[in-house]
Amino acid sequence: MNAQPAILELNQVTKVFLDFWRRPQVAAVQDVSLEVKRGEIFGLLGPNGSGKSTTIKMILGLLFPSRGRIRVLGESPRHVQVKRRIGYLPEESYLYPYLTSEETLDFYGRLFDLETKERRQRIEQLLEMIGLQHTRRRAVGTFSKGMARRIGLAQALINDPDLIILDEPTSGLDPLGCRQVKDLILMLARRGKTILMTSHLLADVEDVCDRVAILYNGRVQALGAMDTLLEETTRYRMTLPVSTTRGHVDTLASHAHDLTGEAPLVDHPRRDLEQFFLDVVDKARRESTEASGVGQDQGPARYLAGPDSEPPPSPAGSAEERKQAIRQALNELLPPDRKP
């Protein structure tokens, strides 16, 4: 990770908001320094009013720091070419309510000067990715919050950005959508994309982030790798094989008691609720022929997965494969003496 170039650099960044008479009113961000490497998923955490949104706005060039320096992709955040390489999902998805899903993504694609053919291909892949291909002609003003959030995520990725900034990316999504977004974030990082995300859902951050910074009163209070920050070095956990019997467990617990003078906690591990939910819904989907609301996603858009990814095979196969299958089925119907 350390060998990768820094995509985002903040050096002693401070932002002080002034009142009408230009007097200091509040120091929203104070002496924040951090680096985010290429291919890293970085979590920016903190309670409300801790300076997260102000920091993101300075990274986007929407606000200017009072002191310090910010470099995005090696340039100033105000550089126009830098903005072309950034994808941003704000905390609230502000969409034109009378545009359809297709028109919304087409609008953002035009902002990045994407050619018509490429723009249409990306729109199709993104709609399939977020499970809203059946709503392409519905006005987004009629969408639920979760559906609008999916469109917001798609617009943030229409330009295939190098730096992706996600502000509460799973807000308003059901567990299926949350899992899909997290899988997408991990896939993008494997492809070399850099992701900066904020979220109050700390379980989502723990699932995907490599490193996190925790802000409070505008200052960095903790910064480091997820494993380093969360590992409890004063406690131990032992995982036993499936073939272990209750008698084995009791024997090990007795030995542990003799060694430490305290009885160890022995119980069964619990399944993750998210995974249990996904398993139940997946089973129900396989048994059902109809779907309401958001349709099943078709995996990441192919242009986001990279040039080495293969398009998913058509269920019906190629025309030649279908002809071969028909010939084989007809041959099986012939009597043995007439088979070729």
N, C-alpha and C positions, 0 to 999 in steps of 0.2 A: 504493500500500500504506500509506503514512504517513497518508493522509487517513482511513483506516478507524479506527473506535473500538477501543480496547484491550479485548479479551475477557478476557485474563489478564494480571495485573500482579504481579510479585514485586519488592519493594523492600527490599534489604539483609536478606534472609531468612537466618537462622541457626538450625540445629537441633543442640542439644547433648544427647546421651543421658547420663543420670545413673546411677550405680550404686545399690545398695541403701541406702547411707548419704547419698544425694543429692549425691554428689561427681561433678564432671564426668568422664565416662568417655571419650567420643569425640565430636568435632565432625563430624557426618555431612555437614552443609551449612554453608558459611561465606560470608556476605555475598553471596548470589546475588541479582542484579537483572536482570530481563528483562521484556519485553513481547511479547505475541502478539496480532496484530491480527485483526479479523474477516476470514474467508476465507483465512487464512494456514495453511500447513502447516509446522509447526515441529518440528525434530528435536532431541531431547535425548539427547546421546551421551556415552559415557565407558566406561572399563573397569569390571569388577566392583568394587563397593565405592566407586564415585566419588560416590554420593549421588543417583543418578537415582530409585531407588524411593522414597527418603525424600522427595524433592521432590514426586513425584507424590502420595504419601500426604498431604502437607500441602495440596496443591492440592485434593484430594478431601475435606479436612476430617477425615481419619482420624487425623492427627497435628497437633499445634499447634506453630508455630514458637517457639523460645526467644526470638528477637528478630526484628524486621522486620515487614513487613505483606504480606499476600496478598489480592488482590481478584480474584474470579472473576465474570464477567458483572456487574461493578460492585458486587458485594456480598461479604460474608464467605463463605468456603467452608462455614461451618457453617449458613448460611441454607438452610432446607428447600426453598424455591422454586428456589434455585440448583441443588440436587441433581436436581430434576426435569428440568433442561435439560442435564444432562451424561450422556454415554454413556461407559462404561468397559469396556475389555477388558483384564483382568489378564494377567500373564505366563503364569500357569497357569489353565486353564479349569476351575474347580471346579463341576461340574454334578451334579445328583441322578441317580445312575446308573440308577434304576428308572423314571424318567420318559422318555417318548418325545420325539422332536424337537418334535412339535406341542405336547405338554404342557409342555415346558420353556419354549418361547416364550410359551405362554399364561400360564404362571406369572409371567413377567417383565412381560408386558403388564398383568396384573391389579395388579401392584405400582404401576404408573403410572396406575391407574384408567382404562384405556382402555375405551371402550364395546365391547360384545360384537361388534357388526358391524364396527367399525373394527379391533378386535383380530384378528378372523378374517381380514380382508382383508390386514392387514400380515403376519400369519403366513404366509399363502399366498404373498405376494410375496417375503418373505424366504427361504422354503424354495426357491422357484424361483431366486432370485438366487444362493444358495450351492450350487445343484445337488444338494440333498438332499430334493427333494419326494417321491422314491420311498422314503425312509426315515422318513416322518412317523410311522409306527407302530412303529418300532424303538426299543428302550431305548438311551439314549445311552451307557450303561455298556458296550455292545458295540462302540462306535465306535472307530476308529483315532484316533491323536492329531490327524491332519489333519482328520478329520471333526468331532471334538469342537471343534477350533479354529474351524471354520466356524460351528458352532452358537453358540460364544462370541461371534463377531463379530456374528451376527444379533441376539443378546440385547442387545448394546451399542447397536444401532440401532433397537430396537423402539419407543422413545419419540421418534424423529425429533429427536435432541438438537442443540443449538446448539454445544456444545463436546464434542468427541470425543477421548478419551484412549486411545491404543492402545499397550500395552506389549508389544513384540515381536509385532506383528500377523501376520507371515508365518512365525512359528515352527511347524515341523511341517507346513507346506503344501508340496505339490508345485509345480513351476514354473507350472502352469496356475493353481493357487490364488493363488500369489504375484502373478502378472500381474493376476488378477481383483481382488485386494485393492488393488493399486496404482491400477488404473483407477478403482475405486470411490472411493478417497481423493481422486483428482484431480477426479472428478465432484462429490463433496460440497463440495470447496473452491470449485469454480466456482459452486455454488449458494449460497455464503456461509457454509458451515459452517467452524468453526475446528478444526483437527486438531493435537493434540500427540502425537507418537509417539516411542518409543524403539526402538532396534534395534541388534543387533550385526552385522546384515547391511548393511554400509555401502553396497553397490550399490543396495539398495532405498531407502535414505535419499536417495542422490544422485539417484535417478530421480524422486522426488516432492516433496522438501522445498524450500521457498523459502529458509528460513534454518535455521541450526543453532547450538546451543551445545554445546561440549565441556567436560565436567566432569572434574576430577581432584582427588582429595583434598577433595571438597566445594566446590571453587572453580571458577568459570568461567575456563577457560584460553583459549578462542577463541569468538567470537560474531560472526555476520555472515551476509550473503547467500551462497548456495552458489556463485554465479558469481564473486563477489569473492574468496572464500576459496580457490577451486580454480584460478583462471586463472593460467597461467604466463606472465607478461608478458615474460620473457627469451627465449622461444622462439616460433617462427612455424610455422604449418601452411598449406599451399596445397592447395586442392581443384581438380582439373582436370576439364574436361568429358569426357563419355563418348567423344567423337570423337577424343580425344588419342591419338596413336600412340606407340609405344616410341621412335621417332626424336625426337619432340617432347620426350619426357621426358628423353632423353639430352642434347639440346641445352640444355634449361633447367637440368639438373644441372651441365653444363659451365660455363654462365654463372654459376651460383651459386658454383661452385668458384672461378672467376676473381675474383668480387666479395669473397668472404669468406676465401678461402685454405683452406677446408675442404670436403671432399666431403659433400653433404647425404645424409641417409638416404632412399633411394627404395625403397618396397615397396608391396604391395597392402593396402588396409584389410581387417580381418577383420570378419566378421559377428558380431553379438552372439549369444552362445550361447543366451540365453534366447529371443530371437526365432526362431532356427533351430529350437530345440526345439518352440516353439509351432507353427511352420509344419509340422513333421513330424507332430505329433499331430493338427493340424487336418486334414491330408490323410488320415491314417489314419481319422479319425472319419467323414469324408465317404464313405469306401470301405467302412465297416463298418455293419452293421445292428443290432449289439448293443453294449451298454455295460456295463461292470462297475465297481464302486466308485462314485465320485462321478460323477453325471450331468453333462451339459453345462449350464452356467448360462444363465439367460434374461436376463442384463443386470441393471442396478440395479433394486431395487424401485421401483415407480412413485411411491409416496408420498415416497421419498427423492429421486427425480429432480425433484420439484417439480410444481406444478399445471399448468405449461405443457407438460409432457411428454405424449406421446401413447402410449396402450397399444399394444403390438405387434400388428400385424394377424393375425387368425386365418388359419392356412394354408388352411382350408376356405372362408373368406369368409362373408358373411352368407347368410341363407336365400334372400333375393331373388337374390343373385349366383349361388348354386348353381342355382336354378331357371332363370336366364337361360343359364347354361352348358349345362344339360341341353337346353333348347330349341334352342340353337345346334347342339349335337352331333346332335340328331335331324334338324334341317333339312338338315345336310350329308349325311345318309344317304338323303334323298329324291332321286328322279330329277329332272333339270333342269326338266321340264315341270310338276312338282307342287310345286316350291319356291315359297314365298310371295313 
